[in-house]
Amino acid sequence: MPSLFRFLTVVAVIAGIIYGIIFALANFVNPKPREITVTIPADKFLKK
């Protein structure tokens, strides 16, 4: 039974580290805004 508690503790610590990394990426990394130009072919506008 102690090995089960040790395993669950290790899994909980790893999950906490992953959650912390995702939280830090979501809050402290800012993407660079840039303009995007998309060309649409003329046949997309023609009604059939």
N, C-alpha and C positions, 0 to 999 in steps of 0.2 A: 504493500500500500504506500510506503514512503516514495517508491519510485514513481507512482502515479502522480503524487503531489509535486514531485520534482519536475516531472514532464509538464504538468499543467502550468507550473510556475515559469518554466522556460518558454513555453508557448505564449503565455501572457506577457512576458517581458519582450519577446520578439514582436508581438502584435502592438505593444505600446510604442516600441521604437519605430515601427512602420507608420503608425498613426501620427507620431510626432513629426516624422519626415514629411508626410503628406500635408500636415497642418502648416509646417514651416514653408513648404513650397507654395501653398495656396495663399499665404498671407505676406510673405516677404519677397517673392519674386514677381517683378512687374514686367509684363510683355511690352515690347517696343511697338507702339502703334505705327502703322504705315498704310499708304493708300494701295488699293488693289483695283486693277483695271481688268475687266472681263469682257472679251468680245463675244457677241452672240451672233451666230450666222443669220442671214436675212431670211432663210427659209423657215425659221422658227416663228416668224411673224405672219407668214402667209397662211390664210385660211384655206382649207381643202374642201 
